[in-house]
């Protein structure tokens, strides 16, 4: 199924953030860019490396007007236990969503029903709640936090400059393209 241009559904889940349990809803994702990052499980192997890398770039995501929401099928209590057990995970400032019933993972079609875990999905959602980019990896394939940030910045640029597009490996400040017949066969 293609999710590009699809508005996210209403939802409400518990989350763990900065030592507290909070509720997160669709409304919380509106008005700013959101990175919704699904991962298989707390206390695992690749997952902490991804969450740590995102925390390392968290200020850059915030400066770009985006919030990160990580999400697994664990409860908010397991997220707390993980932050208590791991000095690196304890540094995470963004909300860690709890989806033990798999409702959010099913809504984004990333739940592996057999294992009860989420595939590694990344959804970049615009301030209107519309998905502008997504990737889904097998559970054994880690993702690049740098690429998530680059893709966010490209999506933001395209939203602001609809007549221009971002070529391969584009980063803010790089040259963009303005599609037109004059470019056909010249790139």
C-alpha positions as CSV (number, residue, x, y, z in Angstrom):
1,X,0.0,0.0,0.0
2,X,1.2,3.5,-0.8
3,X,1.1,6.0,2.1
4,X,2.5,9.1,0.4
5,X,-0.1,11.8,0.7
6,X,-2.2,9.9,3.2
7,X,-3.4,11.7,6.3
8,X,-2.6,9.8,9.5
9,X,-5.5,8.3,11.4
10,X,-6.6,9.5,14.9
11,X,-4.8,7.6,17.7
12,X,-4.0,7.9,21.3
13,X,-1.1,6.0,23.0
14,X,0.9,6.2,26.2
15,X,4.5,7.3,25.9
16,X,7.5,7.7,28.2
17,X,9.4,10.9,28.0
18,X,11.9,12.5,30.4
19,X,10.9,10.3,33.3
20,X,7.2,10.7,32.9
21,X,4.3,8.9,31.3
22,X,2.3,11.0,28.9
23,X,-0.4,10.6,26.3
24,X,0.4,11.2,22.6
25,X,-2.3,11.7,20.0
26,X,-2.6,12.6,16.4
27,X,-3.2,16.2,17.5
28,X,0.2,16.2,19.1
29,X,1.8,15.6,15.7
30,X,0.0,18.4,14.0
31,X,1.5,21.9,13.5
32,X,5.0,20.7,13.2
33,X,7.0,18.0,11.3
34,X,7.0,14.6,12.9
35,X,9.4,11.6,12.5
36,X,7.5,8.5,13.5
37,X,10.1,5.7,14.0
38,X,8.9,2.2,14.5
39,X,11.4,-0.4,15.9
40,X,11.1,-4.0,17.0
41,X,11.8,-4.0,20.8
42,X,13.5,-2.4,23.8
43,X,16.4,-4.3,25.3
44,X,17.5,-5.5,21.9
45,X,20.4,-5.1,19.6
46,X,20.1,-2.7,16.6
47,X,17.3,-0.6,18.2
48,X,19.4,1.1,20.8
49,X,21.9,2.1,18.2
50,X,19.2,3.8,16.1
51,X,17.6,5.5,19.1
52,X,21.0,6.8,20.3
53,X,21.9,8.1,16.8
54,X,18.6,10.0,16.6
55,X,19.2,11.5,20.1
56,X,22.6,12.6,18.8
57,X,20.9,14.6,16.1
58,X,17.9,15.6,18.2
59,X,18.8,19.3,18.4
60,X,19.1,19.4,14.6
61,X,15.7,17.8,14.2
62,X,14.2,20.3,16.7
63,X,16.0,23.2,14.8
64,X,14.3,21.9,11.7
65,X,10.9,22.2,13.4
66,X,10.4,18.4,13.9
67,X,9.7,16.1,16.7
68,X,10.8,12.5,16.8
69,X,8.5,9.8,18.1
70,X,10.0,6.3,18.5
71,X,7.5,3.5,18.8
72,X,7.7,-0.2,19.7
73,X,5.2,-2.8,20.9
74,X,6.6,-2.4,24.5
75,X,4.7,-0.7,27.3
76,X,5.6,2.7,28.7
77,X,6.8,0.7,31.8
78,X,9.3,-1.2,29.7
79,X,10.5,2.0,28.1
80,X,11.1,3.3,31.7
81,X,12.9,0.2,32.7
82,X,15.1,0.5,29.6
83,X,16.0,4.1,30.4
84,X,16.8,3.0,33.9
85,X,19.0,0.2,32.7
86,X,20.9,1.9,29.9
87,X,22.9,5.1,30.3
88,X,22.6,5.8,26.5
89,X,18.8,5.3,26.4
90,X,18.5,7.4,29.5
91,X,19.7,10.4,27.4
92,X,16.7,10.2,25.0
93,X,14.6,13.3,25.2
94,X,11.9,12.5,22.6
95,X,8.7,10.6,23.3
96,X,9.0,6.8,23.3
97,X,5.5,5.6,22.2
98,X,4.0,2.5,23.7
99,X,2.0,0.3,21.4
100,X,1.5,-3.0,23.2
101,X,-1.7,-3.8,21.4
102,X,-0.2,-3.1,18.0
103,X,-2.9,-0.6,17.0
104,X,-0.5,2.1,15.8
105,X,1.8,-0.5,14.1
106,X,-1.2,-2.0,12.3
107,X,-2.4,1.5,11.2
108,X,0.9,2.0,9.5
109,X,1.1,-1.6,8.3
110,X,4.5,-2.3,10.0
111,X,3.4,-5.0,12.5
112,X,4.8,-8.5,12.0
113,X,1.8,-10.4,13.5
114,X,3.8,-13.6,14.0
115,X,6.5,-12.0,16.2
116,X,4.3,-9.2,17.6
117,X,7.0,-6.7,16.8
118,X,7.2,-3.8,14.4
119,X,9.3,-3.7,11.3
120,X,11.7,-0.7,11.1
121,X,9.4,1.9,9.6
122,X,10.2,5.6,9.3
123,X,7.3,8.0,8.5
124,X,8.0,11.7,7.8
125,X,4.7,13.5,8.5
126,X,4.1,17.1,7.6
127,X,2.5,19.7,9.9
128,X,-1.0,18.8,8.4
129,X,-0.6,15.2,9.4
130,X,0.1,14.0,5.9
131,X,2.8,11.4,5.2
132,X,5.5,12.8,2.8
133,X,8.1,10.0,3.0
134,X,8.4,6.5,4.4
135,X,10.7,3.6,4.4
136,X,10.2,0.1,5.9
137,X,13.1,-2.2,6.6
138,X,13.3,-5.7,7.8
139,X,14.0,-6.0,11.5
140,X,17.7,-6.9,10.9
141,X,18.5,-3.8,8.8
142,X,19.4,-0.6,10.8
143,X,18.7,2.9,9.4
144,X,20.6,6.1,9.1
145,X,19.7,9.0,11.4
146,X,21.6,11.3,9.0
147,X,19.4,10.1,6.1
148,X,16.2,10.7,8.1
149,X,17.3,14.3,8.8
150,X,18.3,14.8,5.1
151,X,15.0,13.4,3.9
152,X,13.1,15.6,6.4
153,X,14.9,18.7,5.1
154,X,14.2,17.8,1.5
155,X,10.5,17.3,2.2
156,X,10.4,20.7,3.9
157,X,12.2,22.3,1.0
158,X,9.8,20.8,-1.5
159,X,6.8,21.8,0.5
160,X,8.1,25.4,0.6
161,X,9.3,25.5,-3.0
162,X,6.8,23.4,-4.9
163,X,8.3,24.3,-8.3
164,X,11.7,22.9,-7.4
165,X,12.9,19.3,-6.6
166,X,15.8,17.9,-4.7
167,X,18.2,15.7,-6.6
168,X,20.2,12.7,-5.2
169,X,22.0,13.4,-1.9
170,X,20.6,16.9,-1.8
171,X,21.2,18.8,1.5
172,X,20.2,22.3,2.4
173,X,22.1,24.8,0.4
174,X,22.8,22.5,-2.5
175,X,21.5,23.2,-6.0
176,X,17.9,22.1,-6.7
177,X,16.2,21.5,-10.0
178,X,13.2,23.1,-11.6
179,X,11.5,20.5,-13.7
180,X,10.9,21.5,-17.3
181,X,11.3,20.5,-20.9
182,X,14.7,22.3,-21.0
183,X,16.2,19.7,-18.7
184,X,15.0,16.6,-20.6
185,X,18.0,14.7,-21.8
186,X,20.5,17.2,-20.3
187,X,20.9,15.6,-16.9
